[in-house]
Amino acid sequence: MPVYNKLVRDLIPDIIERDGKTCVTRILDESAYIAEVNKKMYEELKEYEEANTAEEHVEELSDLLELIYAAAQFNGVTIEELETVRQEKAKKRGAFNERIYLEEVLDD
């Protein structure tokens, strides 16, 4: 019997039970929950880096986005508020669209 010990999406226990299996779960307290969300972000980022196709990349990006939404909600921020902050930051500092890679800053 596999042991996972990781945060999973809300419907995963139902999916496991529909497959005729039994799973053991628990509800995390707030500190454990946000720690697991953060850990899961690293896991999904690694999976994104290891993806080989555009479809796989999009799947992993959607997982990362879901975790970002969860972290935002945990911090009392709506998706709309998060998007507003993103847009304001892009307006003030730019986005990452131009592929600029800063190599060095020279003192005059």
Phi and psi in degrees as a GROMACS rama.xvg file:
@    title "Ramachandran Plot"
@    xaxis  label "Phi"
@    yaxis  label "Psi"
@TYPE xy
-68.9757  143.551  PRO-2
-111.105  127.127  VAL-3
-105.699  -47.1025  TYR-4
47.7998  58.9681  ASN-5
-152.017  157.335  LYS-6
-67.3835  134.108  LEU-7
-128.612  162.176  VAL-8
-62.8154  153.756  ARG-9
-56.4642  -33.1238  ASP-10
-91.5289  -2.97697  LEU-11
-59.6899  -43.8147  ILE-12
-59.2342  -40.5256  PRO-13
-62.9738  -40.9133  ASP-14
-63.928  -42.1242  ILE-15
-62.4171  -44.0554  ILE-16
-68.1825  -34.101  GLU-17
-64.7136  -26.4106  ARG-18
-80.9591  6.96978  ASP-19
81.6745  16.1087  GLY-20
-110.339  163.65  LYS-21
-112.763  137.562  THR-22
-125.107  153.222  CYS-23
-108.323  124.472  VAL-24
-131.265  168.391  THR-25
-149.181  158.784  ARG-26
-94.863  128.197  ILE-27
-80.4521  147.326  LEU-28
-75.3416  173.45  ASP-29
-59.0689  -45.631  GLU-30
-67.3518  -39.9718  SER-31
-67.9692  -38.3737  ALA-32
-60.8269  -51.905  TYR-33
-67.9414  -31.9161  ILE-34
-63.4741  -40.7498  ALA-35
-71.8789  -35.2808  GLU-36
-60.5121  -46.8765  VAL-37
-62.1341  -43.5445  ASN-38
-62.0741  -41.7628  LYS-39
-65.6609  -33.6297  LYS-40
-59.6483  -43.5141  MET-41
-63.7916  -41.4377  TYR-42
-60.3047  -46.7108  GLU-43
-69.5505  -34.4485  GLU-44
-63.7676  -41.6179  LEU-45
-61.7211  -42.377  LYS-46
-64.8452  -35.9905  GLU-47
-62.7145  -45.985  TYR-48
-62.5932  -31.5005  GLU-49
-88.6628  -7.17337  GLU-50
-63.9088  148.977  ALA-51
-110.619  -22.5221  ASN-52
-120.704  162.78  THR-53
-60.2716  -39.4179  ALA-54
-62.412  -43.4481  GLU-55
-64.2895  -41.0035  GLU-56
-60.084  -44.8613  HIS-57
-63.6877  -40.9942  VAL-58
-58.0711  -46.9577  GLU-59
-69.6523  -36.6345  GLU-60
-62.3785  -38.3915  LEU-61
-65.9244  -36.6173  SER-62
-64.6409  -43.6283  ASP-63
-61.5094  -42.5391  LEU-64
-63.0503  -41.2135  LEU-65
-60.8959  -40.0133  GLU-66
-69.8371  -35.9357  LEU-67
-63.8467  -42.2886  ILE-68
-60.4383  -42.2819  TYR-69
-63.6705  -43.2852  ALA-70
-65.8685  -39.4562  ALA-71
-61.973  -48.076  ALA-72
-60.4234  -41.8561  GLN-73
-58.3718  -36.2653  PHE-74
-88.3537  9.94714  ASN-75
76.7765  25.4807  GLY-76
-117.364  134.11  VAL-77
-80.0771  164.891  THR-78
-60.727  -39.9771  ILE-79
-64.3903  -41.3213  GLU-80
-65.553  -41.0743  GLU-81
-60.7456  -44.3578  LEU-82
-64.0291  -37.49  GLU-83
-62.8172  -44.4108  THR-84
-61.9545  -42.8386  VAL-85
-59.8098  -46.0697  ARG-86
-64.7978  -41.5546  GLN-87
-63.5732  -42.2502  GLU-88
-65.7159  -40.1435  LYS-89
-64.1289  -37.4449  ALA-90
-67.8427  -40.2488  LYS-91
-79.2209  -39.1733  LYS-92
-120.436  -4.71164  ARG-93
89.8083  175.072  GLY-94
-106.557  -144.897  ALA-95
-126.281  27.4576  PHE-96
-75.7906  -28.0663  ASN-97
-90.6598  1.67987  GLU-98
60.5748  33.1166  ARG-99
-74.9385  129.239  ILE-100
-118.233  109.57  TYR-101
-80.0429  118.09  LEU-102
-92.0465  -38.3042  GLU-103
-166.904  152.479  GLU-104
-122.701  121.354  VAL-105
-95.0212  135.071  LEU-106
-78.3458  136.714  ASP-107
